[in-house]
């Protein structure tokens, strides 16, 4: 399996910004559409942003205009720039393919807490 490692989370005040990274261990990453998922306490996991292998993006309505997904296929890495963060963005953020593919092993996720 291809390992995925998420990083970049932390504690930030409302209105602040964070940049998440997702590093994949294999170059096969570049051939897959990928996504950022998040799971808040007591809630189901949701897909918040996706990017195709060619760079086309899509977002869930709740993050449109605030989050930007990007990827660097040469580095086997995907990013999520999160601006104007809100308390409801608090969650553990994960990356995986879209749709989820067994070839990618879920990482530990990165915790994002938005609180004053």
Secondary structure, 3 states (H helix, E strand, C coil): CEEEEEECCEEECCCCCEEEEEEECCHHHHHCCEEEEEECCCCCCEEEEEECCCCCEEECHHHCCCEEEEEEHHHCEEEEEECCCCHHHCEEEEEEECCCCCCEECCCCEEEEECC
